[in-house]
Amino acid sequence: MPDTSWCRKGGARGYVTTAPVYWHLMWKGSPYVLDIPVGREFESSVPRTLQKVWSPDDPKYLKAALIHDVLLERGSRPFEADSQWRAAALSERAPPFRTGVAYAGMVLRRYLQWMFRRQ
């Protein structure tokens, strides 16, 4: 079970950080570090249709959700934030197959959004 002492359930979005969180962007040990302060609210969202098989409260995906939210809100491109979501989930020992399926769904969703906005 991953350590989730850095956050607590609550806040307007579902979770709040209780300790600073640092994430090395792109690769482990990278000099590009995402610094997330205490008190940062975030959400772990799962489409309603999948919530019977995938809990938004799964501790293996909470850090990934935080990093994904922060990157998107700071202006990162969606596919970059999605890739960091996958990397963060795997770093918390989330199941690789399940994480891959979710990541593929995120990529497919982004592609469909792009495709239908262009027409």
Secondary structure, DSSP 8 states (H G I E B T S, - for coil): ----TTEEE-STTSEEESS-EEEESSSTT-S-EEEE-TT-EE-----GGGTTTS-TT-GGGHHHHHHHHHHHHTT--HHHHHHHHHHHHHHTT--HHHHHHHHHHHHHHHHHHHHHH--
